[in-house]
Amino acid sequence: MKPRPPVPLNALRAFEAAARCRSFQDAAAQLFVTPAAVSHQVKRLEAYLGTKLFHRGHRAIELTGEGATLAASLGELFGLLDLALDRVAAPAAADLRVSTMESFAAKWLAPRLHRFHQAHPELKLRIETGNEHADFVRDGIDVAIRYGVGAYPGLSAERLMPAPAFPVCAPALLKDAARPLQRAQDLRRHTLLHDESAAGRAGVPDWRAWLQAAGAGRIDAGRGPLFASIYLAQEAAAAGHGVALGVAPLVAEDLQRGRLVRPFALSLDNAYAFWIVRRPGADAHPAIDAFCRWLRAEATAMDAGAGA
């Protein structure tokens, strides 16, 4: 078999930038070269491959079928290359980038992080919040913690802990003699606090499901304000503005500190859970592995404390 000539890496870089930007000029600005240099490198790559990668118009370029296929692979490959170079260049100082939802970061992760830092003072964590699926390659995410059913195509998902739901409120509401909160029917005198995470998601408990399970189905389950996150709904409950459906891992710290209380024992199972999400097929990375082990240990300890 005739050996293939060396791959023109600079030409691949130029093509990937042009394909992503759909513009030689914008790609040139990112690469700090001229548009003519980008065009030259793309032509060099086309000659190397023996196929056309762009349809060139008067003021625009469009990928050919072959170009689109190559571009889809190159974006991930260059992302992986950048990550590998970063880790080799400064393995001790590199941040471990963790992506999770704001509620989990504030109510579960942050109160426990001091224990991780005590156990691993050499590691630095960068916590990024958001509900979107993490792009492990382009965003440089090492670990994501997500709230869902565990369906993350193309990624490895490990169930971290369940997320049963139950009512929570401020302790002061239990002391209001004018509006007792001893039976589920008493909720008709109190404001119900809702969050969007339960809206229209099969198997995720909402007030309608909890009230029916408690035998209080005649109460209007839709009344009360709707919050954009579990975190905001639970903070409103802690401030005494009503009763929220708390998700167990996210209220554990506030229950322990007495900011929140459980007026009723009834808890509903949740189709959603918390998951550790990683990129499959990646080489073992000591920092990532250490963080995931710590997450599992903290989840186990919380579960043991709840059952005690």
N, C-alpha and C positions, 0 to 999 in steps of 0.2 A: 504494500500500500504506500502510495506516495505521501511523504510527510506534509502536513499542513503548514504553511508559512506562519510565523509568529503572529498572534492576534494583535491588531492595532488598538491598544488600550485607550490612547488619546482619542481615537476616532469613535470608539464605543462611548466614551464619556460625552463627547460632543453630540453624538446621536441621541443618547438618553436624555440630555438636557433639552435638545430641540424637540424631541417627541413629547416630553412632559409639558413644555411651554407652548408647543405648536407655533414656534417662531424662532428663526435663526437669530434675530436681533435680541430677544429676551434671553435666549440661551447664552448668547455671547456676553451679555451683562452679568449673568451668573458665573460664568467661567473666566471673566476678566480677559476676554480676547475680542477680536473684531468679528462681526457677522460673516465676513468673507472667510475668516479662518474656520468658523464652524461649518460653513458650506463646503469648504475644501475637505475637512475631515469627514464629513458625511459622504461626499463623493468617493473619498478613499475607501471608506467602509463598504460602499455599494460595489466598488470595483473588486474588493477583497472577497465579498460574498457572491458576486456575480448576479445580483438582483437589485431591483429598484426599491428603495425604502420610503420615499416620499413622492407624492404628486406635487409638483411645484407650480403654483399659480402666480399671478402678477403680484399680489400682495399677501398671499397666504400659502401655507403648505399643509398637506394632508397625508397621513400615513397610508401606505399601501397595506394590503393584507399581510404581507411578509414583515413590513415595518411594525405593524401593530403587535404581531406575535413576538418579535424580538424585544420591543419596548416593554411588554408585560413582564418578561423575565429579567431584563436588565435592571429595572427599578429595584427589585428585591435583591438582586445580586450585589449591586453597588451599596445598598443599605447594609447588607451583611458584611461587606468588606469594610465599610466605615466603622461599624461596631467592633469588628475584630481589631482594626488598627488602633482604635481608641483604647481598647482593653490592654493591648500589648504596650502601647506608648506610656500609659500611666495606670497600671492595674490597681495600685494601692489607693490612688486618689480618686479614681473614677466613681461617680455617683451610681448607686443602684436605683434605677428609676421605676417607681411603683405607680400604677394607675388604678384609681378606684373612685367610687361615687363619694360625693361630698358628705353624705350622711354617715357612711362607714368610716371615712377618714376622721371626722370630728368626734363621733360618739363611741367608736370601738378602737380604732387604730391609735389615735393620738394619746388617749389616756394610758396606753400600754407601751408606747415606744421607748420610754426610759429603760425598760427592762431589756429591750433589744440592744440599745446602745451600751448598757452595762455589760452585756454578754459579748458584744462585738464592737468594741470602741474603734476598731480599725476601719469599719464600714460606714459609709455615708449614704443616707437615704434621701431621695428626692421624691416627695409625694405629689402626684398630679391628680386633680379631680376632674370628673366628667362622666357622663352616662353613655357616651358614644363607645363603640367597639374600638379597642386600642389597635393601632397599626404598629406592630412590634418592630417592623423594619424601619419604616420612614420616621417614626417618632422615637425610636430608640428605647422602647419600653421593655423592661426586663421581666416584670411580673404584673399581672392585672388581677384585681379582686372584683368580681362582678356579682350582682344580685339578679338571678334569673333561673331558668330551668336547666341550664348546663349545656345548651345547644350553641356551640361556638365553632362553626365549620372551619376546618383547617388548623385548629388550635387544640392543645391538650388542656382539658378541664378536670380538676379534682375537687370534689365536694368538700368544702371546709367546715360548714356547720349549717344546721337547719335554721328556719326563721319563722317559728310559730308567732301568731299575733294575738294580742289581748288588750283590753282597755287599760289606759294609764291616765292619771290626772295628778294635779298638785295636791299635797297633803291637806291644804286649806279647804279644798272642796269637801272633804270628808267631815269637816268640822262645822259645815254650814247647816245649822238646825232647821232653817227655813226651807232648805232644799236637800233632804236626805239622799244619800247615795248608797243604799243598802241592798236594793234589788234591781234587776235589769230594767224593770218598768220605771224606776226612778229616773232613768236617763231622759225621759220626756221633758223633764224640767231643766235639763242641761244642754249646753251647746255641743254638738258633735263636730269634731275636727277631722277633716279628710285630707288625704294626700293623693297626688296623681298616680303614684306607683301602683295603686290598687284598682285604678279605674279601667274597667273593661278587660282585665287580664284574668283568664280562666284559672281558677284554683288559688288566686291571691285573695285572702280574706278582706272584705270590706265591711262597712257597718251593717249593710243589709244582711249579709251572711251571718255576722255575729249575733245580731238581734234575733234572727230566726232561730238560731241554735240555742239561744238563751230563753226562748219562749216569749219574746217581746216583739213579735213581728208587726204589731199594730202601730209602733212608733215610726214616725216619718224618718226613714234612714237617710234621705237625701238632704236634709236641712243642715245648715252650718257651712262655714267657709271651707274652700278647697285650697290647699297649699301645693306648691310646685315640687316639694320634696318631703320625704319622711322626716327629715331633720327639722324642717320648719314647723310641721304639724306637732311634733313632739316638744319642740321648744315653746310653742304656744300653750300646750298642755301644762308644761312646767311653770309657765307664767300665770296659770290660773284662769286661762281664757276658755276652758272647756275640757272635754274628754277626747283623747285620741286613741286610735288603735296602734299600740306600740309593737314594733318588731323586736323579738326577744334580744338578739345581740346588740341592737342599737339603744336599748333602754337599760341594759344590765348595769352600767355605771351609775346612771341617774337613780335607779332603784336602790342600789347599794348606798349611795350618798344621801338618800332621802329627798331628792328633788322631785321624784315621782313616786307614786304608789299604785298598787293594783287594787281597784275597788272590788273586782270580781275575780274568781279563780278560773273561770272558763277561758280556755285557750283554743284557738283553731289552728289546725295544721295548714301549712303554706306550700303550694306547689313550687314556689320560688325558694331558693336557698342561696347561700354565699359560696362562691367558687374561686379557687385559685386557677388562674388561666395563664398558660405559658405557650411558647412556640414549640411545636413538636420537632423532634429530630435535632434539636440544638445540642451542642456538646455540653456536658456537665460543667456548670460554673459554680465554684465554691461559694461565692457571695449570694447568688440566687438560691442555691440549695440551703444555705444557712438561714436565709430569710423565710423560706417556705417551711423549714423544720420549726422555726420559731412560731410561725402562724399556727401550725398544727398544735403545738404545745399549748399556746394561749387558748385556742378554741377548746381543747380537751380540759384545761384547768377551769375555764368558765363553765363548761357543762357539768364538771364534777361539783363545782361550787353551787350550781343551781339545783343539783339533785341532793345536796347534803341537807 
